[in-house]
Amino acid sequence: MLNGFFNLLRRQSLRRGPRRILGGVCHGISRSLGCDPGLVRLIVMVAMLLPFIGWLTYLVAWLLIPWRDESIVLERLIDSGRGRRRN
């Protein structure tokens, strides 16, 4: 069930960027939108000042936006959890 969801995420053009400061999310968004990474980082920093919303949004993006090698953090976490239960 989740494989279809993760494959859908991989089909999107959004990828985390290699020039990252924290998790590569802002650079990946800026590349997808064709704008300056500094501008996206500034917008995210302002959003972080909003209680709960900014941090939650960044965390969800960090978990779901694929890396350039198409790996997804949430998928790796789920797979590693399944591997521990089998042992």
Secondary structure as UniProt FT lines:
FT   HELIX           2..11
FT   HELIX           25..33
FT   HELIX           37..48
FT   TURN            51..52
FT   HELIX           53..64
FT   TURN            68..69
FT   HELIX           73..86
//
